[in-house]
Amino acid sequence: MPILNWLTRDEDVKAAAKVPYRLLEEVPDLSFGDKYNGNMLIQGDNLEALKALLPFYAGQVKCIFIDPPYNTKSAFEQYDDNLEHTKWLAMMWPRLEILHELLSDDGSLWITIDDNEVHYLKVLCDEIFGRKNFITNAIWQKKHTRQNDARYFSDNHDHILVFAKEKERFSINLLPRTAEMDAGYKNLDNDPRGPWGSQPLQVKTPSQTGIYTITTPSGRQVDPPSGRSWGVSEERYSELVADNRIWFGKTGDNVPRVKKFLSEVQQGLTPVTIWPHEEVGHNQHAKTEAKKFNSVDVFSTPKPEKLMERILHIASNEGDLILDSFAGSGTTGAVAHKMKRKWIMVELGDHCKTHIAPRIRTAINGEDQGGVSASTNWKGGGGFRFYRLGENAFDENGQICADIRFPVLAAHIWFSETNTPWNGSDDSPAIGIHEGKAYALLYNGILGDKRPQGGNVLTSRTLKIIRDEISDVDPDFSGQLIVYGESSRLGDARLKAEHITFKQTPYGVKSR
């Protein structure tokens, strides 16, 4: 497969691995509402934030939407969009690489972009996600008026690139039918099967079995038009008549048509790749929505809530986890919240506090009745935690920092050993079982004993506690046990006999 080459490519493709793990520190004063439903608003560099999320959310995100800088050679107030092309590619590669890790196997990535970088971005995604996992390029009509002062063409659309993590496992939700679509179905003959529409019985491509004469209820004889035939055989036509599926008009004298009942129509619509502004909104809609939450500092290129509603409807279901690491004005989180999805948003600028947080608080309070509130029947509820990036979890030599908290260290160890996110308990040294192996961590006085001979050291006593807690989860467990701790008082022979691998902290803990 062809690859994209640029000046700093060799360094950039390794950049994600070199990003330090940083801790996420909650800012309680900026958190709001129910803090235990998993919603997160993170202020900080999105590359470092994505790396910090990996130990907890790798393979867990159902839908990722990002609206990265378009590299349009014009500076936006919130961030510098005037990036030289190589720097733009260098920015995107490691972020896409980590986003790929965060996606669930049945998840999808949606990226809005314009003509300046769309083709380069497609090639980057082909390489990271695999070209076979490309789904489509949808076109969104972002402007509803012609820009007559444009030098060449009025730029009225953006692209939405869609990639799956694993295309064979990815599926979509069909779009709902509209009232206008259903309005064409009537019940002119009071058929007990309900409303129906009619379709021509004749077809353009003739067949010999479809050429015969039909006698209408009024007695008129009707043949198919010249060069055509009826769409069914004479035998099948008789069956349709017997089933009251042929309509000859109210007088019984019209050319026959086939009845199709609304109950038999596919209740969802396959999405098309052209999204007009009448259906999903345009930039001015989005600016009006965003201005309600901060009349002074309006984000330059927000996305309308109806656009996000369509993406999340197609790509996710209630309870799924949604991620936006270029949160901008916070549209993704606001819509995900109203659609009863869990969400994580990351934004570097101060408007994370001054714009996004107030927007979500307003939605939680039920005060935001604009956007998609009516279509989602949103009344309020929920909450979120506000985070900032804290200290590095590892030093420059890749060693774990001495003051790291137990749950953070447990999550990193679990992720490094199993490549899966950790969702265990922060009050037990037994951190989990995975593929026939059990893992335990003796650290930070997890057993309430910080003496050198106490809870951070593997002894017969602490081993019994670990074994008992593993047994509570799996009474029949007999596999290998990997224990991280300050030191071990058990001899090599006993460790080998009991299938225990001991790894010393902090030296045995490596950044991934």
C-alpha positions, -999 to +999 in steps of 0.1 A: +000+000+000+014+035-009+024+055+021+027+093+027+062+106+032+072+139+047+103+156+062+100+143+098+080+111+092+106+088+108+104+107+140+067+113+139+057+076+135+075+069+168+061+100+187+032+083+204+054+058+221+076+087+235+047+107+249+050+105+287+022+091+308+007+119+328-017+117+357-052+130+354-061+152+384-097+161+391-106+197+398-136+192+421-147+229+420-152+226+382-169+191+382-207+192+383-237+171+390-235+133+392-197+126+391-200+088+389-214+083+355-180+083+336-183+116+318-149+135+317-139+170+306-101+173+304-082+205+300-047+200+285-027+189+255-048+163+238-019+140+229-008+137+265-044+134+276-050+106+251-019+088+264-032+092+300-065+076+290-050+045+275-046+024+307-083+030+315-100+031+281-080+012+255-105-007+233-135+008+251-146+038+230-174+031+206-173+063+186-146+090+182-154+123+166-127+149+160-127+183+143-089+190+141-074+222+128-079+224+091-045+239+083-062+267+063-033+291+066-054+314+088-051+318+126-081+311+147-084+329+180-084+297+201-054+281+184-029+287+157-042+270+126-014+283+105+007+252+106+032+243+080+021+211+062+048+189+077+039+201+112+003+194+106+011+158+096+034+155+126+006+166+148-020+142+134+000+109+132+005+102+169-030+113+178-045+090+153-023+062+164-035+065+201-071+071+190-069+038+171-059+020+203-087+036+223-114+025+198-134-007+205-132-034+179-167-025+166-161+012+169-156+040+144-137+072+139-153+103+123-132+133+112-144+166+098-119+183+075-119+205+044-102+203+010-068+216+023-058+183+040-085+157+033-066+137+008-035+136+030-055+127+060-072+099+041-038+084+034-027+087+070-058+069+082-054+043+055-020+035+070-029+036+106-064+020+104-059-001+073-073+009+039-098-020+042-114-003+072-124+029+053-161+033+054-170+065+035-164+102+029-196+120+037-201+156+024-216+181+048-231+214+034-217+237+060-229+269+043-263+276+030-254+308+010-231+315-019-199+334-011-197+357-041-164+373-030-146+340-032-117+342-057-124+309-074-152+288-058-176+294-029-165+268-003-198+253+009-189+219+022-167+199+045-157+163+044-164+137+071-140+108+068-153+076+085-130+047+094-139+015+114-115-002+138-125-035+122-149-031+093-163-066+096-174-059+132-187-024+126-225-019+120-246+012+117-280+023+129-304+033+101-318+068+101-354+072+112-381+077+087-397+112+086-434+121+089-432+134+053-421+100+040-450+082+058-476+108+047-478+092+012-492+060+027-530+060+029-557+033+034-581+041+005-599+007+007-599+003+045-575-026+043-571-042+078-534-043+073-532-005+075-518+023+053-503+015+020-488+031-011-489+017-046-462+010-072-466+003-110-471-033-119-454-028-152-416-030-156-393-015-182-374-047-189-399-071-204-401-108-198-422-134-217-440-146-186-451-110-179-470-105-211-507-112-207-540-094-206-555-082-174-592-075-169-600-048-145-630-050-120-649-026-144-644-051-172-618-032-192-590-052-206-555-039-202-522-050-218-487-039-207-474-009-226-455-016-258-419-028-251-428-036-215-444-063-195-461-069-161-436-074-133-450-107-122-462-139-139-500-144-145-501-170-118-484-146-093-508-118-104-538-140-095-523-146-060-519-109-055-555-102-065-567-129-041-546-112-014-561-077-021-527-064-032-537-050-066-553-016-067-573-005-097-583+029-084-615+038-067-636+032-098-619-002-105-610+010-140-574+022-136-542+004-148-533-020-120-508-011-093-492-032-065-500-022-029-471-019-005-480-016+032-462+008+055-458-020+080-437-039+054-415-009+046-380-009+061-384+013+092-350+029+089-332+047+061-298+039+048-276+070+052-265+087+021-231+105+017-245+140+010-258+158+041-276+190+032-279+218+057-316+214+059-311+180+076-281+185+098-276+223+102-249+246+090-222+269+105-245+297+114-268+273+133-237+262+152-226+297+160-260+306+173-260+275+195-226+282+209-232+319+214-258+311+241-231+299+264-205+327+259-215+358+240-180+372+239-157+344+230-175+324+203-156+295+188-149+302+151-159+269+136-184+250+159-204+221+145-242+221+148-259+198+172-280+182+145-248+172+126-235+155+158-268+139+165-267+122+131-232+109+136-239+096+171-272+080+159-255+061+131-224+051+151-235+044+187-263+035+211-274+046+245-247+039+271-218+038+246-186+058+252-180+088+229-146+106+227-137+140+212-101+151+217-105+184+198-136+194+218-138+231+206-171+245+217-182+212+233-209+202+208-199+165+210-203+162+247-235+182+248-252+161+222-238+128+236-252+138+270-286+145+256-285+112+237-277+093+269-242+083+258-211+085+281-185+110+269-149+122+272-138+156+258-103+171+257-096+207+250-064+228+255-077+263+257-092+283+286-126+280+269-127+245+283-136+263+315-153+294+302-174+278+274-175+240+274-181+235+311-209+260+313-225+245+282-226+210+298-238+224+331-267+241+314-276+209+297-274+190+330-297+215+346-322+211+317-319+248+309-306+242+274-336+235+253-320+244+220-302+222+195-313+186+197-331+189+230-365+185+215-357+156+192-340+137+221-367+147+246-340+161+269-350+173+303-317+174+322-297+152+345-263+136+348-229+151+355-192+151+347-158+153+363-134+181+352-097+171+350-063+187+343-031+170+334-009+164+364+026+152+369+043+126+347+037+090+359+072+080+347+105+098+348+128+104+319+144+070+323+110+053+321+108+045+358+076+049+378+075+081+398+078+075+436+046+094+446+022+078+422-012+067+437-022+031+440-051+031+415-030+049+388-001+025+393-024-005+392-040+007+360-006+012+343+006-022+354-026-039+343-024-022+309+013-029+304+007-066+312-026-072+294-030-044+269-065-039+282-080-011+304-082-017+342-116-014+360-107-031+392-110-020+429-086+005+445-088-012+479-075-047+470-039-058+461-054-084+437-059-062+407-073-089+383-072-121+363-066-121+326-061-151+303-051-175+330-028-152+349-035-132+380-019-099+389-014-082+423+002-050+435+016-043+470+020-006+470+013+026+490+000+007+521-028-010+502-031-034+531-030-006+557+006-014+567+035+008+554+062-007+575+092-022+556+080-057+566+044-049+561+019-044+533+042-034+505+063-066+509+055-101+496+055-123+526+035-154+536+009-132+552+005-109+522+005-138+498-024-154+517-044-122+515-038-121+477-047-157+473-079-153+493-090-123+473-082-141+440-102-171+453-132-148+459-132-140+422-122-174+409-122-203+434-106-227+409-078-204+398-045-223+396-025-202+371+005-180+373+005-151+397+025-120+389+031-098+420+045-063+420+059-051+453+087-033+472+105-065+479+099-103+485+107-123+515+098-156+498+127-177+484+131-185+447+122-221+453+088-212+468+081-187+442+088-213+415+068-240+433+037-217+436+040-203+401+047-168+413+066-141+393+078-113+415+086-078+400+100-051+422+086-016+422+095+009+409+122-009+388+100-036+374+073-011+362+080+002+328+063+028+307+047+012+277 
